[in-house]
């Protein structure tokens, strides 16, 4: 178990979780916000994308009251992404994270906020993260509100940054800055 609260837990992905990922990542309601409805993933694609080389990525299952409800990952931001995002200090410990709740019945209940707060605390306390970054699409206002509630700030517009449903979409680079960093 990576982190756990009274009702929410995050653990590393297991081999059996691939069936849940294939279910969630073929659901148009979920895909509207993650990957795109034109990119449903079957079991073989899930195995390739989520169980292949990880390059420092930690891939996790989200549990709520012990029921699997979603996926999250965190990873050290590599040099190429640092350059794109505008981070030039190689000594800075910079993590990225992505997540989705794959069971829509758990949407709009504050679980995403709890999840992000838990992982931010884990990355700061256990991984000594100086900053944590994400790049949500600009139109995904619900996710952006959640991240802002958790202390993330918009720092840079990334025009045509991510392919989603047949077109490149603008994204916000958002960051959580560990309070011990000098401004």
PyMOL commands that set and color helices and strands:
alter all, ss='L'
color gray80, all
select helices_A, chain A and resi 15-24+28-31+43-51+79-85+104-106+111-127+141-149
alter helices_A, ss='H'
color red, helices_A
select strands_A, chain A and resi 3-4+8-12+58-64+67-76+94-101+131-134+153-164+167-177
alter strands_A, ss='S'
color yellow, strands_A
deselect
rebuild
show_as cartoon
